[in-house]
Amino acid sequence: MATLTCEKLRTVIEETGGSFIRLTDPVVLPRAIKNTTELNGSRRAHLCDGIALTRFLSWLDRQILGTIDEISAAKKLENFRIITAQEMGMKLEDLSFDTISAAGKNAAIIHYRVTTKTNRLLNAGELYLVDSGGQYRDGTTDVTRTVAIGNIGEEEKRCFTLVLKGMIALSSAKFPKGTRGQDIDVLARNALWKAGFDYAHGTGHGVGSYLSVHEGPQNLSRYGSQELIPGMIISNEPGYYREEAFGIRIENLMIVKPAQKITNGDIDMLSFETLTNCPIDRQLILIKLLTKQEKQWLNDYHARVYQVNAPYLDKEDKKWLKKATMPL
């Protein structure tokens, strides 16, 4: 017999000749549509989290190549989250999930979890992918950054830029009321598809408010049948993975914004507000592959990241962030 209480009940009903009808939990949708207090809390959580991530990336960039491994990097990031939260008058209650700290070929494993047996050094000439998040009473975070360790080849840069183009396309999307996740999932994949690439996971999932980091019913995927409604929080995380070689993922969290009038348009359009405040590695971008609009989006995003994070950083980290967020 199944161990879940609801499944036990279903089994008893069916074994005694009764019927069982599956219905949608009436709590799920209202929970997914965050109120003003929850949204403001999420913004505060992401401010704290972005500062911690910036400090971590600045620290990582100063380390001697080949001296940091996946486990020590993950522990250092957690420590930055703990310290930063304390400084902000908050508390890191827990990690959102076990940190995916993946170097080189390990990053090609989408749901990689480092162990003492698989632990790798962050070696020069490789990519390092870190997917992590924090649980704060104000909100839940989930963010992925892929960064260069030393000098990286042109192929890795090309693939990274294609992933970035998809992330930007989704971030800047405008869409009418009634749009479902499956209707716009293609925006994040289109640049990859044109190159003959794809990724074997959804583009985005709903995120709770000091609850589960994976919260429905909304998602961005081929199967995302839920309408996107203002107030929902959802991830934007396209990627590309080359087996036994490297993995790339870039992830921000976003809020679905209310519909607004478009100049000279016929109907109001919904859009996204990006919550995550963390630089994207400029060293991995092939600028020639970006359109003018894509470069402008990234420059605007990085300007905001610097403006938001800089007041909380020491001189060394602020100097690093200034360079990391320079316009393309």
HELIX and SHEET records of a PDB file:
HELIX    1   1 THR A    5  GLU A   15  1                                  11    
HELIX    2   2 VAL A   28  ALA A   32  1                                   5    
HELIX    3   3 THR A   36  ASP A   61  1                                  26    
HELIX    4   4 GLU A   70  GLU A   87  1                                  18    
HELIX    5   5 GLY A  104  ALA A  108  5                                   5    
HELIX    6   6 GLU A  154  SER A  171  1                                  18    
HELIX    7   7 GLY A  181  LYS A  194  1                                  14    
HELIX    8   8 ARG A  282  LEU A  284  5                                   3    
HELIX    9   9 ILE A  287  LEU A  289  5                                   3    
HELIX   10  10 LYS A  292  ASN A  309  1                                  18    
HELIX   11  11 ALA A  310  TYR A  312  5                                   3    
HELIX   12  12 LYS A  315  ALA A  324  1                                  10    
SHEET    1   A 3 ASP A  94  LEU A  95  0                                        
SHEET    2   A 3 GLY A 134  TYR A 136 -1                                        
SHEET    3   A 3 GLY A 139  THR A 140 -1                                        
SHEET    1   B 3 ILE A 100  ALA A 103  0                                        
SHEET    2   B 3 GLU A 126  SER A 132 -1                                        
SHEET    3   B 3 VAL A 143  ILE A 149 -1                                        
SHEET    1   C 2 GLY A 204  HIS A 205  0                                        
SHEET    2   C 2 ASN A 219  LEU A 220 -1                                        
SHEET    1   D 3 ILE A 233  ASN A 236  0                                        
SHEET    2   D 3 ASN A 252  GLN A 260 -1                                        
SHEET    3   D 3 MET A 269  THR A 274 -1                                        
SHEET    1   E 2 GLY A 239  ARG A 242  0                                        
SHEET    2   E 2 PHE A 246  ARG A 249 -1                                        
END                                                                             
